[in-house]
Structures are given as structure tokens and as C-alpha cells.
Amino acid sequence: MNILETERLILRLQTTDDAPFILELVNDPSWIQFIGDRGVKTVEEAARYIENGAIRMYEQFGFCLYVVEKTEDQIPIGICGFVKRDNLEDVDIGFAFLPDYWGKGYAYEAASAVLAYGLDTLEFNRIVAITTQDNHASAKLLERIGLQFEKVIQFSNDSEELRLFSLDDESS
């Protein structure tokens, strides 16, 4: 099911048919460096990862990380959307793209559309994002779409310090 369309992209719900793509994405060295190793090593594990992650989140909250495809050929190039984490009060915008699609404006296009969707359609009053301290590209993108660095946080189950960015909807 398509959620959003932009000039060059379609953002749609993940399905277990996306398992080969998700397997590739979550095992990319940049994903492992900046997001973490999810232990997904087979297509079957990727299908379970989708079922227990995006599909369950959409059923529970009405949003998730959507597959981002190029409109022209429906090739999946990344994910972008919202996550509700147990250890964050607010909804978190997130994105990850395969390196072949970096530097082409796709992440900006997808994240801008998702942010507008969250504010206008889902009516979020506040949206946050987290990055590792060394993920400068993601931090730059978050600032480009309107989020501002707020503070450094640390989850109780993790020793790593993360940067928290936020956007408060001034119209609410």
C-alpha cells in the first residue's frame, strides 16, 4: 500500500516480499556502523524482522518505516518513516538508504515528505530523531528538514551517547 508519493519516489508499507532488500540494507556496513547489527542474516530472518518491526508497528500505531522506491522503476532504495520507541516519549523519524543512492537527494526528498505527512496528516505535535555522535550526514539532513539539535541522550540499556534532534509543530 502506497503511503506517499513525491516527484521521484514512492513510499509504501513493507511486506515480507521485501525481505531480500531489507536483508541487504540491514547488513550494509553503514547500517551496522550507525544503526547497529540487527542479527538478520537470512531472507527468512529478514521476513521475521519485517513482521515484528514495520508490520507490527503499523498495526499498532498507524505508521512505520516505509520502503522507499524510485517511481521510474520501483527499485527499493531505502526506508524512511516513523518509529515509536519504548525509550523515547515522542515519535522518531528515521531513514536509511543503500549507499548507491546517497548524494542524489533521495533521502531529503523522502524525509521531507514523511515529516510533512507526520505533521499534517498524522498530526504529530513533536517529532524527534536520534543519531550516533559520528553520523554527520544524518545530522545534516535532519537539520535541513527542520529539526534542531536538542541534547545528548543515553538509553538505559546502552552505553552509547546519542544526539537527539527535535521539531515542535508551532501551529498546535
N, C-alpha and C positions, 0 to 999 in steps of 0.2 A: 504494500500500500504506500503510495507516494504521500509524503507529508508536505514537502516544499519543492518548488522549482525556482531556479534562478536562470539567468541568461545562459549559463553553460552547464548547470548541474541539476541533478535530481537527488533529493534526499528522501529516502524511503525506509520503512521498517526493515530490520534484519530478519532473515528467516534462516532455518538450518541449511538451506541451499547455499548460503553464503559461507559455509564452513571452510572451504578451501581458501577463500580470500582472507577470512579472519585468521586462519592459521598462519598465512603469510604475514599479515600485519602484526600480530602479537609476537611474532618471532623475529621481526626486523630489529637489528641492533639498536636503532634509535628508540623504539618502543621499550626495549628491555632497559636501556640506559635511563630514559626519562619517566617511564611509567612503571616498569617493573616486570619481572618474569612471572607470567601467569601459569606456568607449568603446562601449557597447552602444546602438545607435541604431535597429535594426530588429528585427522579430519573428524573423527568421532568425538575426540575431546573438544574440538572447536565447536561442533554442533551442540554439545552439552553446555559449553561456555556461553553460547548464544541463548540457549533455552533458559539457563539460570541467570543470565545477565540482562541483555536487552529485552528479550521477550517478557520475562517476569517483571522487569521494571515498567514496561509499557502497560502491562495488565494491571499493575498495582497503582501507578501514578499517572498514566496517560502520556508519558514521554519517555525517551531513552536516547541512546546514542544511535543515530540513524546511519545507514550506509550512504555514502556519497558516491554517485555515479556521474560520469560525463554524459551529458544529454545526447551527444552525437553518436555514441556507440555503446552506451550503457555499461561501460567498463567500470567496475568499482575501484575507486582510488583512495578512499579513506572512510573515516567515520567522524561524525560531528553531531552533537546534541546535548542533552541534559542528563545528569546523574543526580540521584538523591542518595547521598552518603549518610550512613548512620552517625558518623563523627563530625558532620557539618550541619549546622542549623538550616542553611539556605541551599537552594538548588545550585548545582555546579555545572557550568558549561565546559565541555571538553571536546577535544578533536585530536585526531592522529591521521596522518596521510603517509602513503608509501613514498619513499624518497624520490622516486622518478617524477613525482608530481609536485615537489617543493619548488618554490620560487616562481610559480606561474599564476599566483593569485587565487588558486582554488580554495585554500584554507580561509583566506579573508572573505571570499565570496560566500562560502558555506557558513562560517561563523557569524558573519553579519546578518545573514538571513535567519539563522537559528536564534540569534539574540533578539531580533525584531519579532519573531514568532513567539518567543517566551514573554516578551513584554506586552505585545498587542493581543495575541490570541490566548495564550495560557495565563495572562495577567499576573505574572510574577512581579512583585514589588522590589525584589532584590535578587540579583544573580551574582554568584561568586565563581571564582576559578582558582585552582591551585597549580603551581609549577614547582619543579625542583629548583634549587638555587642556581643551577648552571644551565637551565633551559631558557636561554636568552631569546631564541626565536619565538617560542610560545609567549613569553612575557611581552615581547614587542607586538605580537599580533593582538594579544588581549588589550593592550593599551590603544592600538589602532582602532579597535571596535568599540572603545569607550570605557573599558574597565580601568580602574586605578589601583595601584599597589596600596594595600591597606596595612599589612603587618606580616611578620614571620610567625608561622604556627608550627606546632608539632603534635601529631596524633599520639595518643597514649600508648598505642601498640607499636610505635615506630620511632626509631632514634633520629630519623632524618628530619631536618628543618625544611619546611616548605614555604613558598611565598604565596600569600593569599591576596587575590585581586577582587574587587567588588564594583558593582554598579547598582545604585539605588535609583529606582524609577521616580523621577521628580514629579510626574503627573499624578501620583497616587496620594 
